[in-house]
Amino acid sequence: MASLATITALVVEQTRRPEVGNVTLAAIKSAVLRAHHTDFFPKDLATVTLPYTIPTNSPVYMDFSSISNTAVSNRSLKAVYGVDPITLRHQEKLEYRELDDLYDRDNVMRPSVYSLIGDTLRIYPQVWTGALEIIYYKNPAFTDVDVTSWIVDMYPNEIANWAAGIVFARTGFAEMARDFQDTHVKPFKEMLIASHLLGNVN
């Protein structure tokens, strides 16, 4: 967990603009989010178990509203499994489908699927297990004083340079912003993908 004050100081070293504190803070948050959204990094994966009451009336589907309250800081779901609520052993893997793709060419409903309706997770399981395991990509988290981000922890100076470029762009220094983009941001994005995109290396 990194201190926002520390990152702010690094940004101000580059911009020499301590008077634009709100712009700097917004730029830091934007830079951190953009860094994580460079790709889908394994280090951003999180998991949560969601228990539910097994229905007795054999419904076709079940809705879980406000899924972002369960999968905190959810950016995107990676996988949904039906699991045993005691052992958490996988019983069924659900495949993502758009709402208009729930039926195949023969108008037969696809088995073991899930869909998203806004912030509602809708599952169409073959096996009602009583619990789901949701694996998802988690966004970085901010408080008033800290930021929880493995990228910031590992690369504070690079994030500060990215944020400095954003500050320049938002305060009318377009040429400086372009220079930081070309000199710092692009190489950093390439390095993140080259170094952290794979979960394990043989």
N, C-alpha and C positions, 0 to 999 in steps of 0.2 A: 504494500500500500504506500503510495507516494503522497507527499505533502503538496497541496496546490500552491502553497507559499513558495516552496522550493522551485517548482516548475515556473511559477510567475517570475521569480527572480532571474531564472535563466532566459526567459523570453525578453525581459526588460534589458538584459545585457545586450541582446541583439537589436532591439528596436530603439532603445534610448527614449522610450515613451512611458515613463511611470505614471503619467497623468491620465492615461486612458485605461484605467483598471478594469472597468466593465467590459471594454472591447477585448482586452487581453484575456480575461477569464473566459469569455465566450469563445475566443479563438483557441484556447487550450482545449476546451471541451470538444470543439469541432475537430481539431487536429487528432485528438485521441480517438474519437469515433471514426473519423475517416481512416485512420491507421488500421483499426480493427476491421473495417469494412473493405480493406484492400482485397481480402479474399476470405474464405471460410477456414480459419485456422483451428487445428485440433485443440490447441490450448484454450480456445474459447468455449469448448464443449462443457455442458453441465447436464446433470440428470436430476429428475425429481420423480417420486412415486406418488401416484394419485389414486387413493382407494375410492371405491364406489360400492353402492349396494346393488347386488345382482338382482335384476328385475325378474318378476315372477310371471309377467304377461307376454314374454317372448316378443319384445319390440324389434323393429328392424334396425333402429339406431338409438344412440344415446348422446345427448348434448352435455358438454361441460363448458359452462359460460365463464367469461373472464379468465381465460387460460393464462393471460399475462400475470395474473395475481398468483398463479400456481408456479408457472415457469418464469420466475422473476427476471426482469431485464431481458426477456426473450427477444432475440433478433429473428430467428428462423428455426423451425423444427427440423430435426435431422431424422428422427425415427420415433415410432410409437409402437410399444409392445404390450400385449396382454400378458400379465405376469401373475404367478401365484402370490397372493397377498402375504403369505407366511414366509415362504422360501425365496420369493422374488425371482424364481426361475421363469424364464421365458416360455410362454405357452403358445403365443401367436404373434407374428409380426404383421402389423397393419401397413398397407401401402397407401401413400398419398395419392388422391385423385381429386380433380376439380369437380364441383357439383354437377357440371354438365357432362361428366365422363364417368358416371357411376355405373353405366350399363354398357355391355359389349355390343358388337354388331348384331347379335341375335336377340338383343333386348333382354339379356339375362344380367341380373345385377352382379357386379364384380364382388367376389368374396374378400373379406379381411381388408377393408379399406378405411381410411379416415379422410376427412375434409375439414376445411376451415371456413367459417362464416363470420367474417369480422374477427372478433376476439373469442369466438366460440369454437371449441373443438368438437366435431361430430364424428363418432366412431360407428362403424358397421362391422362388428366382430362376428366371427363364427363361434367363438368360445367366450362366454361371459365368465371372466375369471374373478372379478371383484377388485382388480387393481390394474393400473396402467403404469408402465415406465416410459417417461417422456425424456428423450435425449434432444437437447437443443443447443443452439449457439447463443451464448450469453453476451450481451453488450457490456462494456465497462460501466462501473457504477461510481457516482460522484456524491460526496457529501459537501458540506460547507467548507471543509478543511482538507479533505483527502480525495484521492481517486484510486479506485481499485482496478488496476490494469497491468497485466504482465508486460505489455509493450512499454508502458511508462517506466516500470521498474527496471527493465533491461536497457532502455534507450531514452533516458530523460533528455539528453542534449538534442537528439534527433527530433523528438516531439516538440521541444522548445523551438527549434528552427522552423518546423512546420507551422507552429502557432505564430511565430514571428512573421512568416510570410503572409498569413491570414490577416494579422494586424496591419501590415503594410497595405494589403489590398483594401481593407476596410477604412483606412485613413487617408486614402488618395495617393499612395505611392505605388502606382501600378508597375513601374519598372523594377523597383526593389522586390515587389511581390513575385514578378516573373523570374527574377534572378534566384530568389530563394526556392522557387518551384523547380527550376532547372538544376540548381546546384545541390540542393539538399533533399527536397521531397521525392523527386523521381528516383534517385539512387536508393533512398531509404525504402521506398515501396518495393523496388526490385529486390533489395536485400531481404526484406521481410518474407517475400514469396519464396525466394531461393533457400532461405534458412529455416523457415518455420511452417511451411505448408504441409509437409509430411509428418504424420504422427510418430513414425519411427523410421530409422535409416538402417539399411543392412550394411 
